């Protein structure tokens, strides 16, 4: 079973008006190598403000008392610090000291720099000599990364398995109903070691479920008809189940027609590796083929109604059945079980990309995104025929004063090959445009499809500027754009429109890269960095990321309004952007409200642009805006608490610290913890103070 964390000691803190940097010091006795120690900070309501801050140092050689320290920003609302432990000997630990010592910003920075990687420090020295204007931003980046190491447990997948994926008969109560599950195993060779291993794993299930073996040349439905069970587990020969799989699956089936479980790989020596923790099933990602491995459980009547007549592999059967069921009714019908319920051997047969591409192509003939699959692994796509191009009205709030804004706006106008496209710049300020702004406006309006509007207002409000212009433009779709965005591909907008051709999709976001080619935005994960943040930030642009999710189209909870395409009808239905969020959080709140209508929010990585982030606006909370930070964070937490605590598109077995969102979570968020009501909260306090030049969770 999943081990519970043990609360070792808690310490009350005096609330601070502003918060500040602290040295968190603690000493424990008899710390074993398999024990994981971590600290969490909590507010008056008991909500976590920091995530887990892990101990990295090895235990004392003599097994005696060992002292440790962390450097972390303690937010003003923190009222309690908790020291907890995970591991078989956690309950025996005793804390001899647990202290929080305030540090100045300079002292905290100096201590963090002592632990920064040597190559990073050397890079800072070079910048000081060659690019002194970039030094401050890079220093913040190095300090933030160094401090964030406290949120990265130095533990292996083997340690994670030992702590959170051990199950025994005691975990399943006696007298529980026998799981109403049988299995269909697809195998090309009846004598193969792969099939033998799969059948042995079925025989090891305590409930001894029924099963049938299907050769690719045999008809499918007669085999299904022989299985008298409410749900059919689909397996490929070479996919083996752990002994607890059937009972744990039955516990988590619920009312879904199709249930998808997590999986990992099994080496020839039996070692488990490369876990694949999946998001909630969704069409955009399903089209890539990457979700169609591992244990699937399909209701028998659904399988009989929607399965194809014949298939070569379990992958093809799963994918074809899910897509057919989606065509029948796209309303939610499937969910995921966030547990590893299948191990894939090296000799398990994989579906040919051509077979998967053919299944996806047949599905797309009946509607959906206007794309065409390319036989690869994962499946990739090219633009399909869209018919008449939808008219797009782009809105770009800007001051028209920054050096980069004019260059970026002109790059959008000249670097976009979508014909039905118009661009509207809105300048929001108390007085008329000055000479510099008028010159920029004149350069922009030389383009026949561009306008510049002055909106008289006491100050800049990104939400109000977009709402104002949306009412005064035409077009089926509204495109929200920052003025620090420039295209990499001329077809970027056609790709976004292609995904919006699916009537079930309400909003599409783009893949944004820093000028150095690394990822700035790969979608937004709720709960990341405490509240919300960009996925894949700083990942090299050529790296596909975890399960290729940096480069695959997929449904997410939110995308950034730095480049966001939305149906006008939905923009109007939800009332546009919330003008009480003038600069930050408005895009996340807007996307979540569009999602509440039942429409999908899709990240389309084929739409690729550069984001010269915050070169024009600067810090969202600089100057007079600083006082509003805590208030807006509190509003977001209160309104979107549920999705922050459990983003359906981010698996609870994966982390929520910036930069390690695709690493293992210690403990998983569906494991028991000392604070059973723990909710994702905070607001990326570390990033706000050290990394303010980037403001990761916002546009």
Buried (B, 14 or more C-beta within 10 A) or exposed (E): BBBBBBBBBBBEBEEEEEBBBBBBBBBBBBBBEBBBBBBBBBBEEEBBBBBBBBBEEEBBEEEEBBEBBBBBBBBBBBBBBBBBBBBEBBEBBEBEEBEBEEBEEEBBBEBBBEEBEEEBEEBBEEBEEEEEEEBEBBBBBBBBBBBBBBBBBEBEBEBBBBBBBEBEEEEBEEEEEEBBBBBBBBBBEEEBEBBBBBBEBBEBBEBEBBBBBBEBEEEBEEBBEEBEBBBBBBBBBBBBBBBBBBBBBBBBBEEBBBBBBBBBBBEEEEEBEEBBBBBBBBBBBBBBBBBBBBBBBBBBEBBBEBBBEBBBBBBBBBBBBBBBBBBEEBEEBBBBBBBBBBBBBEBBBBBBBEBBBBBBBBBBEEEBBBBBBEBBBBBBBEBBEBEEBBBBBBBBBBBBBBEBBBEBBBBBBEBBEBEBBBBBBBBBBEEEBEEEBBEBBEBBEEBEBBBBBBBEBEEBBBBBBBBBBBEEBEBBBBBBBBBBBBBBBEBBBBBBBBBBBBEBBBBBBBBBBBEEEBBBBBBBBBBBBBBBBBBBBBBEBEEBBBBBBBBBBBBBBBBBBBBBBBBBEBBEBBEBBBBBBBBBBBBBBBBBBBBEEEBBBBBBBBBBBBBBBBBBBBBBBEEEBEEBBBEBBEBBBEBBBEBBBBBBBBBBBBBBBBBBBBBBBBBBBBBEBBBEEBBBBBBBBBBBBBBBBBBBBBB
